[in-house]
């Protein structure tokens, strides 16, 4: 087991896709921070004026509220939350993670540990461990670069309590593990980076769109979207503040258990060439 872990970590350290994706993540994190900061500097007064005019004429401000929810407030903690939930981590990680996890299928090196008699479950879970580290590194690059940049431009650190911050971060960690496990499942099913990445991006988007259409007929369908893994990142902080942390935790654990179980069963029965 230790040898397999060392092998996977060595492969990860030499992964060109990881290096490229981390560079992209750092550049994107810095860029998004500067864009958000420019928005607040140039548009802050106009937003307040828009709210005043809409209220003066009795207009519903819900649409404007929704738009502003996707933009961080002028404090450091808000930036951290936005970077975790804006979809940037998902898009970069799915390309990076799927490229790394499927690389051994493409190179044929996955056959080596299997042919040496290593147990399939050990091979699967050491690859999953490396995939989790891969996703964590990309997330750290994106959130870290954006947060460090934001520290130089925002006015305050935010009002969130230490307890809430810890709980929120635990939820994000669980969701990142679930995300890596989901990518691992896709690579086991498709064996190719392109198919896996496309499924990771298009699948959740199609399901979310379908639920939105159904919600026009049945309002209860809109609540189902919070159980989609990609959508769960958006609802972490609101769920914690409402005292519904258990929903996010159970959702993440459910994805981890299901994807690991299905992924391993498929991997155990698949032919390794």
TAFENTA-V350838 format. One record per pair of residues at least 12 apart in sequence whose ideal C-beta (glycine too) atoms are under 10 Angstrom apart, sorted by the first residue. I is the first residue (numbers start at 1). J is the second residue. If there is no record, write none. Layout:
BEGIN
I;J
I;J
END
This chain:
BEGIN
1;118
1;119
1;121
1;122
1;123
1;125
1;126
2;126
3;113
3;116
3;118
3;122
3;126
4;113
4;118
4;119
4;122
4;123
4;125
4;126
4;127
4;129
4;130
5;122
5;125
5;126
5;127
5;129
5;130
6;126
7;109
7;112
7;113
7;123
7;126
7;127
7;130
8;100
8;104
8;113
8;123
8;125
8;126
8;127
8;128
8;129
8;130
8;131
8;133
8;134
9;126
9;129
9;130
9;133
10;130
11;100
11;103
11;104
11;107
11;109
11;127
11;130
12;100
12;127
12;129
12;130
12;131
12;133
12;134
12;137
13;130
15;96
15;99
15;100
15;103
15;130
15;134
15;137
16;99
16;100
16;103
17;95
17;96
17;97
17;98
17;99
17;100
17;103
17;134
17;193
18;96
18;97
18;99
18;100
18;133
18;134
18;137
18;138
18;141
19;96
19;137
20;92
20;95
20;96
20;99
21;91
21;92
21;93
21;94
21;95
21;96
21;97
21;99
21;100
21;134
21;137
21;138
21;141
21;142
22;92
22;96
22;134
22;137
22;138
22;140
22;141
22;142
22;145
23;141
24;88
24;91
24;92
24;95
24;96
24;138
24;141
24;142
25;83
25;88
25;89
25;91
25;92
25;93
25;96
25;137
25;138
25;139
25;140
25;141
25;142
25;143
25;144
25;145
25;146
26;138
26;140
26;141
26;142
26;144
26;145
26;146
26;148
26;149
27;141
27;142
27;145
28;83
28;88
28;89
28;91
28;92
28;141
28;142
28;145
28;146
29;79
29;83
29;88
29;89
29;92
29;141
29;142
29;143
29;144
29;145
29;146
29;147
29;148
29;149
29;150
30;142
30;145
30;146
30;148
30;149
30;150
31;145
31;146
31;149
32;72
32;79
32;82
32;83
32;86
32;88
32;142
32;145
32;146
32;149
32;150
33;72
33;79
33;82
33;83
33;145
33;146
33;147
33;148
33;149
33;150
33;151
33;152
33;153
33;154
34;146
34;149
34;150
34;153
35;71
36;71
36;72
36;73
36;74
36;78
36;79
36;82
36;83
36;86
36;146
36;149
36;150
36;153
36;154
37;72
37;74
37;79
37;149
37;150
37;152
37;153
37;154
38;153
39;68
39;71
39;72
39;74
40;71
40;72
40;73
40;74
40;153
40;154
40;155
41;74
41;153
43;71
44;74
47;64
47;67
47;68
47;71
50;64
51;64
51;65
51;68
69;82
69;85
69;234
69;238
70;82
70;85
70;86
70;87
70;234
71;86
72;86
72;146
72;150
72;154
72;158
73;154
73;156
73;158
73;159
74;150
74;153
74;154
74;155
74;156
74;158
75;150
75;154
75;155
75;156
75;157
75;158
75;159
75;160
76;147
76;148
76;150
76;151
76;153
76;154
76;155
76;156
76;157
76;158
76;160
77;147
77;150
77;154
77;156
77;157
77;158
77;159
77;160
77;164
77;165
77;168
77;237
78;150
78;154
78;156
78;157
78;158
78;159
78;160
78;237
79;143
79;146
79;147
79;149
79;150
79;151
79;153
79;154
79;158
80;143
80;144
80;146
80;147
80;150
80;158
80;160
80;165
80;168
80;169
80;172
80;237
81;143
81;158
81;160
81;165
81;168
81;172
81;233
81;234
81;236
81;237
81;238
82;143
82;146
82;150
82;234
82;237
83;139
83;142
83;143
83;144
83;145
83;146
83;147
83;150
84;139
84;142
84;143
84;146
84;168
84;169
84;171
84;172
84;175
84;176
84;233
84;234
84;236
84;237
85;172
85;175
85;230
85;231
85;232
85;233
85;234
85;235
85;236
85;237
86;142
86;146
86;233
86;234
87;201
87;204
87;205
87;230
87;231
87;233
87;234
88;138
88;139
88;142
88;143
88;146
89;135
89;138
89;139
89;140
89;141
89;142
89;143
89;172
89;175
89;176
89;179
89;233
90;135
90;138
90;139
90;175
90;176
90;179
90;182
90;183
90;200
90;201
90;204
90;229
90;230
90;233
91;142
91;197
91;200
91;201
91;230
92;135
92;138
92;139
92;141
92;142
93;131
93;134
93;135
93;136
93;137
93;138
93;139
93;142
93;176
93;179
93;180
93;183
93;197
93;200
94;135
94;138
94;179
94;182
94;183
94;186
94;193
94;196
94;197
94;198
94;199
94;200
94;201
94;204
94;230
95;138
95;183
95;193
95;194
95;196
95;197
95;200
95;201
96;131
96;134
96;135
96;137
96;138
96;141
96;183
96;193
96;197
97;130
97;131
97;132
97;134
97;135
97;138
97;179
97;180
97;182
97;183
97;184
97;186
97;187
97;193
97;196
97;197
97;200
98;131
98;134
98;183
98;184
98;186
98;187
98;190
98;192
98;193
98;194
98;195
98;196
98;197
98;198
98;199
98;200
98;201
99;134
99;183
99;187
99;193
99;194
99;196
99;197
100;127
100;130
100;131
100;133
100;134
100;135
100;183
100;187
100;193
101;127
101;128
101;130
101;131
101;134
101;180
101;183
101;184
101;185
101;186
101;187
101;188
101;191
101;193
101;196
102;183
102;184
102;186
102;187
102;188
102;190
102;191
102;192
102;193
102;194
102;195
102;196
102;197
103;187
103;193
104;123
104;127
104;187
104;191
104;272
105;187
105;188
105;190
105;191
105;192
105;193
105;196
105;270
105;272
105;273
106;191
106;192
106;193
108;272
108;273
110;123
110;127
110;191
110;267
110;270
110;272
110;273
111;271
111;272
111;273
112;272
113;126
113;127
113;272
114;267
114;271
114;272
115;272
119;268
120;264
120;267
120;268
120;269
120;270
120;272
121;264
121;267
121;268
123;264
123;267
123;268
123;272
124;184
124;188
124;260
124;263
124;264
124;265
124;266
124;267
124;268
125;184
125;260
125;263
125;264
125;267
127;184
127;187
127;188
127;263
127;267
128;177
128;180
128;181
128;183
128;184
128;185
128;188
128;256
128;259
128;260
128;263
128;264
128;267
129;180
129;184
130;180
130;184
131;177
131;179
131;180
131;181
131;182
131;183
131;184
131;187
132;173
132;176
132;177
132;178
132;179
132;180
132;181
132;183
132;184
133;180
134;180
134;183
135;176
135;177
135;178
135;179
135;180
135;181
135;182
135;183
135;184
136;173
136;176
136;177
136;180
138;176
139;172
139;173
139;175
139;176
139;179
140;176
143;172
160;237
160;240
160;241
163;240
164;237
164;240
164;241
164;245
165;237
165;240
166;240
167;236
167;237
167;239
167;240
167;241
167;245
167;248
167;249
168;236
168;237
168;239
168;240
168;241
168;245
168;248
169;236
170;236
170;240
170;245
170;248
170;249
170;252
171;232
171;233
171;235
171;236
171;237
171;239
171;240
171;245
171;247
171;248
171;249
171;251
171;252
172;232
172;233
172;236
172;237
172;248
172;252
173;252
174;232
174;236
174;248
174;249
174;250
174;251
174;252
174;253
174;255
174;256
175;229
175;230
175;232
175;233
175;236
175;248
175;249
175;251
175;252
175;255
175;256
176;233
176;252
177;252
177;253
177;255
177;256
177;260
178;229
178;232
178;251
178;252
178;253
178;254
178;255
178;256
178;257
178;258
178;259
178;260
179;200
179;229
179;230
179;232
179;233
179;252
179;255
179;256
179;259
180;256
180;259
181;229
181;252
181;255
181;256
181;257
181;258
181;259
181;260
181;261
181;262
181;263
182;199
182;200
182;203
182;204
182;229
182;230
182;255
182;256
182;258
182;259
182;260
182;263
183;196
183;197
183;199
183;200
183;259
183;263
184;196
184;259
184;260
184;263
184;264
184;267
185;199
185;200
185;255
185;258
185;259
185;260
185;261
185;262
185;263
185;264
185;266
185;267
186;198
186;199
186;200
186;203
186;259
186;263
187;199
187;200
187;263
187;267
188;259
188;262
188;263
188;264
188;265
188;266
188;267
188;268
188;270
189;262
189;263
189;266
189;267
189;270
191;270
191;272
191;273
200;229
200;230
201;230
203;228
203;229
203;230
204;225
204;228
204;229
204;230
204;231
205;228
205;230
207;224
207;225
207;228
207;230
207;231
208;224
208;225
208;228
208;230
208;231
210;224
210;225
211;223
211;224
211;225
211;226
211;227
211;228
211;231
212;225
226;238
226;239
226;244
226;247
226;248
226;251
227;247
227;248
227;250
227;251
227;254
227;255
228;251
228;255
229;251
229;252
229;254
229;255
229;259
231;251
232;247
232;248
232;251
232;252
232;255
233;248
235;247
235;248
235;251
236;248
236;252
239;251
END
